[in-house]
Amino acid sequence: MANGPLTPAVLHILLALSTGERHGYGIMKQVEADSQGTVKMGPGTLYGSLGRMMEAGLVRETDKRVDPEMGDERRIYYELTSAGRAALEAELDRYRGVVAVAKKRFAYGQ
């Protein structure tokens, strides 16, 4: 997973975690905010992706604690690992390369 292009779900989750740890619902809300509402990730996609990402060493669980905004329910928080941050940076570099090619072709009509 970390060596090749990332799926859109994985990319969005890594981006959501890039500024700090979050619980599952917080990740879903951050993905929605980051995409200006165009991506709405359901629990199946989120937790399936998180499971695969933990197996690949991209994210890890931090702890269970109460989220003051969500009442007194305890939630599991997730954070990027160094491998997750490296995978995100590599994916963003791939995107930058694609955008650079597109800009050249658009600017020169090729």
N, C-alpha and C positions, 0 to 999 in steps of 0.2 A: 504493500500500500504506500509506503513512504518513498519508494524509489521512482515511481511513475506518476503520471498525472493523477490528481486527486478527484474523487467524485465531487459534484457540487455540494452534497450534504456535508462531506468531510471538510471541504474548504470552508463552508459557512461556520461549522462548529469550531474549527481552528481559529478563524477570525474572531468569533465570539469570545473565545478563551484567551485571545492574544493580549487583552488588557487586564486579565486577572481571573481568578477562579470564580466559577458560577455553578449553581445547581441546575438540574435539567430544565425546569420551567424558565429559569433565568436565561439559559442558552436559547431556548425557543423564542423568548421575547426579544433577545438581542439580535438573533438572526432576522426576525421580522423587522426590527428597527433598522438594521444595517441595510436591508434590501428595500427599504421604504414600502414595506408591506407586500412586495411581490413574491417573497418566499415565506411560506408558512409550513413549518416543519412539525409534523405530528409526533406523538410519543413513540410510535413504532419505528419510524425512521431515525429519530434521535437516539433512542436507547439501543437499537440495533447497530447504528454507526458507532456509538460510544463503546459498545462491547468489542467491536472489531478494532477500533482505535486503541483500546487498552491492550488487546492482544498484540497489536503491532508496536506497542510502546510509545504511541504518540500522545496519549493523555493518561492521567492517573486520578484515582479518587483521592481526595485530601482527607476529609473527615465528615462526620455527620454533625450538624448543628442547627439551631433554630434560625430561620430567616425572619427577622422582625416584620418584614412586609407581608409575610405569608402566615402569620399567626404563630402558634407554638409547635407546629409540626416540624419534626426533624427532617432535614434534607441532606442528601449526599452531594458534596461539591466536587467538581472536577477542575483540573488544571493541566496546562500544557507541560510536556516533558521537554528536555532539550531536543530530543528527536522530533517531537511535534513542532517545535519552533523552527527547526531546520527544514522540515517538510513544508511548512507554510512558506518560509522564505524561498525555497526552491520553486514552489508553485507560483508564487508571485513573480519570480524572475522569468518563468515560462510565459506568464501572461504579459509581462513587459516586452518580451521578445516578439510576441504575436502582435501587440499593439504597435511596436516600432515598424514591423513589416507593413501592417495595414496603413499606417500614417504615410510611409514612403509611397506605397502604391496609390493611395488616394491623392496625395499631393502631386504625384507625377503622372497620374492617369494610366498607370500600367495595370 
